[in-house]
Amino acid sequence: MVPRKITKADFDDIVEVIDRWWGGPISTFAHTIFFYELGEHALCVEKDGRLIGFLLGFTTPTAPPRGYVHLVGIHPDHRRRGVGRVLYETFTEACRAAGCEQMKAISTLSNEGSISFHVGVGWNAKEVEDYAGTGRKRIVFTKSLRP
Ligand SMILES: CC(C)(COP(=O)(O)OP(=O)(O)OC[C@H]1O[C@@H](n2cnc3c(N)ncnc32)[C@H](O)[C@@H]1OP(=O)(O)O)[C@@H](O)C(=O)NCCC(=O)NCCS
């Protein structure tokens, strides 16, 4: 199970499967910008030639840069087998090599699977009021890469 950089064909697959994987409409989250402009570190995992997981993430244009995970998804039949963990480890190492000192991701309060996953892989979770606008709380996940 070795993550690799996504291709255009992988991105096309992601757009096709994500509503099913999430159990609802979410395809607008797989905006083209996360492949064409911000896809340098985007990753996927295959099993028997089929996509079973992906991570859309990038490094921010700040000094120092920060690694940001925009969207991660695992095929429902392949969850709790470490696919998300290996995608996060590979992306984090790429971000560390690019000079990042911190990792970040966000989630809604209702996404219990996402919260359990981030805590399970050792990220900090903090509830932030008004993060996404007035009355729109988010859970902000962070992980320090500083020694
Ligand atoms: C959240 C998600 C990416 C996790 O991926 P995964 O491959 O199943 O996660 P892993 O198997 O690598 O889990 C690593 C650890 O996280 C924790 N974890 C992951 N999913 C969990 C869950 N549903 N409940 C409780 N703990 C969980 C566990 O500690 C797990 O370690 P363990 O299995 O050894 O106990 C996957 O469930 C998914 O695609 N969900 C739908 C999309 C989504 O919500 N994405 C995140 C927001 S963008």
The ligand as an SDF file (V2000), in Angstrom:
LIG
                    3D

 48 50  0  0  0  0  0  0  0  0999 V2000
  -12.0000    9.5440    8.0380 C   0  0  0  0  0  0  0  0  0  0  0  0
  -11.3410    8.5320    7.0520 C   0  0  0  0  0  0  0  0  0  0  0  0
  -10.5220    9.3200    6.0190 C   0  0  0  0  0  0  0  0  0  0  0  0
  -10.4160    7.5990    7.8700 C   0  0  0  0  0  0  0  0  0  0  0  0
   -9.6870    6.7560    6.9900 O   0  0  0  0  0  0  0  0  0  0  0  0
   -9.3080    5.2370    7.3650 P   0  0  0  0  0  0  0  0  0  0  0  0
   -8.4150    4.7100    6.3140 O   0  0  0  0  0  0  0  0  0  0  0  0
  -10.5510    4.4770    7.6590 O   0  0  0  0  0  0  0  0  0  0  0  0
   -8.4970    5.4500    8.7400 O   0  0  0  0  0  0  0  0  0  0  0  0
   -7.3300    4.5130    9.3360 P   0  0  0  0  0  0  0  0  0  0  0  0
   -7.7070    3.0740    9.1710 O   0  0  0  0  0  0  0  0  0  0  0  0
   -6.0260    4.9390    8.7750 O   0  0  0  0  0  0  0  0  0  0  0  0
   -7.4320    4.9040   10.8780 O   0  0  0  0  0  0  0  0  0  0  0  0
   -6.3370    5.3810   11.6480 C   0  0  0  0  0  0  0  0  0  0  0  0
   -6.8210    5.5740   13.0730 C   0  0  0  0  0  0  0  0  0  0  0  0
   -7.8110    6.6360   13.1310 O   0  0  0  0  0  0  0  0  0  0  0  0
   -8.8760    6.2600   14.0640 C   0  0  0  0  0  0  0  0  0  0  0  0
  -10.1290    6.1040   13.3180 N   0  0  0  0  0  0  0  0  0  0  0  0
  -10.3010    6.1370   11.9670 C   0  0  0  0  0  0  0  0  0  0  0  0
  -11.6090    6.0550   11.6390 N   0  0  0  0  0  0  0  0  0  0  0  0
  -12.2860    5.9510   12.8070 C   0  0  0  0  0  0  0  0  0  0  0  0
  -13.6680    5.8330   13.1380 C   0  0  0  0  0  0  0  0  0  0  0  0
  -14.6230    5.8260   12.1660 N   0  0  0  0  0  0  0  0  0  0  0  0
  -14.0230    5.7440   14.4410 N   0  0  0  0  0  0  0  0  0  0  0  0
  -13.0720    5.7590   15.4240 C   0  0  0  0  0  0  0  0  0  0  0  0
  -11.7280    5.8890   15.1710 N   0  0  0  0  0  0  0  0  0  0  0  0
  -11.3500    5.9790   13.8830 C   0  0  0  0  0  0  0  0  0  0  0  0
   -8.4060    4.9670   14.7310 C   0  0  0  0  0  0  0  0  0  0  0  0
   -7.6360    5.3210   15.8550 O   0  0  0  0  0  0  0  0  0  0  0  0
   -7.5310    4.3670   13.6410 C   0  0  0  0  0  0  0  0  0  0  0  0
   -6.5630    3.4640   14.1400 O   0  0  0  0  0  0  0  0  0  0  0  0
   -6.9710    1.9340   14.4560 P   0  0  0  0  0  0  0  0  0  0  0  0
   -7.8250    1.4500   13.3100 O   0  0  0  0  0  0  0  0  0  0  0  0
   -5.6330    1.2490   14.5580 O   0  0  0  0  0  0  0  0  0  0  0  0
   -7.7370    1.9760   15.7430 O   0  0  0  0  0  0  0  0  0  0  0  0
  -12.4270    7.6390    6.3590 C   0  0  0  0  0  0  0  0  0  0  0  0
  -13.2840    7.0840    7.3390 O   0  0  0  0  0  0  0  0  0  0  0  0
  -13.3020    8.3800    5.3330 C   0  0  0  0  0  0  0  0  0  0  0  0
  -12.9860    8.4120    4.1530 O   0  0  0  0  0  0  0  0  0  0  0  0
  -14.4300    8.9610    5.7980 N   0  0  0  0  0  0  0  0  0  0  0  0
  -15.3580    9.6680    4.9030 C   0  0  0  0  0  0  0  0  0  0  0  0
  -14.7800   10.9480    4.3860 C   0  0  0  0  0  0  0  0  0  0  0  0
  -14.3510   11.9320    5.4750 C   0  0  0  0  0  0  0  0  0  0  0  0
  -15.0940   12.2010    6.4220 O   0  0  0  0  0  0  0  0  0  0  0  0
  -13.1230   12.4830    5.3340 N   0  0  0  0  0  0  0  0  0  0  0  0
  -12.5300   13.3710    6.3360 C   0  0  0  0  0  0  0  0  0  0  0  0
  -12.9230   14.7860    6.1950 C   0  0  0  0  0  0  0  0  0  0  0  0
  -12.3790   15.5170    4.6720 S   0  0  0  0  0  0  0  0  0  0  0  0
  1  2  1  0
  2  3  1  0
  2  4  1  0
  2 36  1  0
  4  5  1  0
  5  6  1  0
  6  7  2  0
  6  8  1  0
  6  9  1  0
  9 10  1  0
 10 11  2  0
 10 12  1  0
 10 13  1  0
 13 14  1  0
 14 15  1  0
 15 16  1  0
 15 30  1  0
 16 17  1  0
 17 18  1  0
 17 28  1  0
 18 19  1  0
 18 27  1  0
 19 20  2  0
 20 21  1  0
 21 22  1  0
 21 27  2  0
 22 23  1  0
 22 24  2  0
 24 25  1  0
 25 26  2  0
 26 27  1  0
 28 29  1  0
 28 30  1  0
 30 31  1  0
 31 32  1  0
 32 33  2  0
 32 34  1  0
 32 35  1  0
 36 37  1  0
 36 38  1  0
 38 39  2  0
 38 40  1  0
 40 41  1  0
 41 42  1  0
 42 43  1  0
 43 44  2  0
 43 45  1  0
 45 46  1  0
 46 47  1  0
 47 48  1  0
M  END
$$$$
